[in-house]
Amino acid sequence: MARCVSVSEIAVPASAVAATGLPVSAKVRAGIDACANLDEIVQAVAEAGAAMHELRAFMFDEVYLGAIARREHEKVDRILRTLFDAYCREDGPPDGGGAPGADLPQRVTDYLAGMTDRYCLRAFAELSGDGRAPDLLAL
């Protein structure tokens, strides 16, 4: 177990007392309690970190790069290439987007990168003329 050093009320800066609004004795007690439980806190943080790592691996393996998502990659590629080509032919994105001073392909890339999925599909549908985007999975 971690060992804490006691702090007398006199040693606690007045600004810290004023900022927290708690009596000094309560602050010192809370510090002692935190030190007493430090081993459990460290263990809980380690377990949460391991769980987050496992969830991240699952999301990449099964959701972002899984079989269902891979089937949609060709459609997404077609949508983005169509929008990119159209905006490059039209002297840039509708709002002139992208970093000031960047060349046209970079400005268009920046604009596309900032689109939400729904906005991108709507822009493609408007560009295609028939008002319909490719049948992607529900977003």
C-alpha positions as CSV (number, residue, x, y, z in Angstrom):
1,M,0.0,0.0,0.0
2,A,1.2,3.5,-0.8
3,R,2.3,5.7,2.2
4,C,1.0,9.3,2.5
5,V,2.6,12.1,4.4
6,S,0.2,14.1,6.6
7,V,-0.1,17.8,6.0
8,S,-1.1,20.1,8.8
9,E,-3.8,22.6,8.3
10,I,-1.2,25.4,8.7
11,A,0.8,24.1,5.7
12,V,-2.2,24.1,3.3
13,P,-2.1,27.3,1.1
14,A,-5.0,29.7,1.8
15,S,-5.7,29.9,-1.9
16,A,-6.3,26.1,-2.1
17,V,-8.7,26.3,0.9
18,A,-10.6,29.1,-0.8
19,A,-10.7,27.5,-4.2
20,T,-12.2,24.2,-3.0
21,G,-14.5,25.5,-0.4
22,L,-14.0,22.6,1.9
23,P,-12.6,22.7,5.4
24,V,-8.9,21.9,5.5
25,S,-9.5,18.8,7.6
26,A,-11.9,17.4,4.9
27,K,-9.3,18.0,2.2
28,V,-6.6,16.3,4.2
29,R,-8.9,13.4,4.9
30,A,-9.8,13.0,1.2
31,G,-6.1,13.0,0.4
32,I,-5.4,10.3,2.9
33,D,-8.3,8.2,1.7
34,A,-7.1,8.5,-1.9
35,C,-3.6,7.4,-0.9
36,A,-5.1,4.5,1.1
37,N,-7.1,3.4,-1.9
38,L,-4.3,4.0,-4.4
39,D,-3.7,0.3,-5.2
40,E,-7.4,-0.3,-6.0
41,I,-7.4,2.9,-8.2
42,V,-4.4,1.8,-10.1
43,Q,-5.9,-1.7,-10.6
44,A,-9.2,-0.2,-11.8
45,V,-7.4,2.0,-14.3
46,A,-5.4,-0.9,-15.6
47,E,-8.6,-3.0,-16.1
48,A,-10.4,-0.1,-17.8
49,G,-7.4,0.4,-20.1
50,A,-7.4,-3.3,-21.0
51,A,-11.1,-3.3,-21.7
52,M,-10.8,-0.2,-24.0
53,H,-8.0,-1.9,-25.9
54,E,-10.1,-5.0,-26.4
55,L,-13.1,-2.8,-27.6
56,R,-10.9,-0.9,-30.0
57,A,-9.5,-4.1,-31.5
58,F,-13.1,-5.4,-31.9
59,M,-14.3,-2.2,-33.6
60,F,-11.5,-2.3,-36.1
61,D,-11.7,-6.0,-36.8
62,E,-15.5,-6.3,-36.9
63,V,-16.9,-2.9,-37.7
64,Y,-14.5,-0.6,-39.5
65,L,-12.6,-3.2,-41.4
66,G,-15.0,-6.2,-41.1
67,A,-16.6,-8.1,-44.0
68,I,-19.7,-5.9,-44.1
69,A,-17.7,-2.7,-44.2
70,R,-15.4,-4.1,-46.9
71,R,-18.3,-4.8,-49.2
72,E,-19.2,-1.0,-49.0
73,H,-15.7,0.2,-49.8
74,E,-16.1,0.2,-53.5
75,K,-19.3,2.3,-53.3
76,V,-17.7,4.8,-50.9
77,D,-14.6,5.0,-53.2
78,R,-16.9,5.8,-56.2
79,I,-18.8,8.5,-54.2
80,L,-15.6,10.2,-53.0
81,R,-13.9,10.0,-56.4
82,T,-17.0,11.4,-58.1
83,L,-17.2,14.3,-55.7
84,F,-13.5,15.0,-55.8
85,D,-13.5,15.1,-59.6
86,A,-16.5,17.3,-59.8
87,Y,-15.3,19.8,-57.2
88,C,-11.9,20.0,-59.0
89,R,-13.6,20.7,-62.3
90,E,-15.7,23.4,-60.6
91,D,-12.8,25.3,-59.2
92,G,-13.3,23.9,-55.7
93,P,-15.9,23.0,-53.2
94,P,-19.2,25.0,-53.0
95,D,-18.0,27.1,-50.0
96,G,-14.5,27.5,-51.3
97,G,-13.4,25.3,-48.4
98,G,-10.0,24.0,-47.5
99,A,-6.9,25.7,-46.2
100,P,-6.3,29.2,-47.6
101,G,-3.4,29.2,-50.1
102,A,-3.6,25.4,-50.6
103,D,-3.7,24.0,-54.1
104,L,-7.1,22.9,-55.5
105,P,-6.8,19.2,-54.9
106,Q,-5.8,19.8,-51.3
107,R,-8.7,22.2,-50.7
108,V,-11.1,19.6,-52.2
109,T,-9.6,16.9,-50.0
110,D,-10.0,19.0,-46.9
111,Y,-13.6,19.8,-47.8
112,L,-14.4,16.1,-48.4
113,A,-12.6,15.1,-45.1
114,G,-14.9,17.5,-43.2
115,M,-18.1,16.1,-44.5
116,T,-20.4,13.9,-42.4
117,D,-21.5,10.6,-44.0
118,R,-25.0,11.9,-44.5
119,Y,-23.9,15.2,-46.1
120,C,-21.6,13.4,-48.4
121,L,-24.4,11.1,-49.6
122,R,-26.7,14.0,-50.1
123,A,-24.0,15.9,-52.1
124,F,-23.4,12.9,-54.3
125,A,-27.2,12.4,-54.8
126,E,-27.5,16.1,-55.9
127,L,-24.5,15.8,-58.2
128,S,-25.8,12.6,-59.8
129,G,-28.9,14.4,-60.9
130,D,-31.4,11.7,-60.0
131,G,-31.3,12.6,-56.3
132,R,-30.3,9.1,-55.2
133,A,-27.1,8.0,-53.6
134,P,-25.8,4.4,-53.8
135,D,-27.6,2.0,-51.5
136,L,-25.2,2.0,-48.5
137,L,-26.0,0.4,-45.2
138,A,-28.0,2.7,-42.9
139,L,-25.9,5.4,-41.4
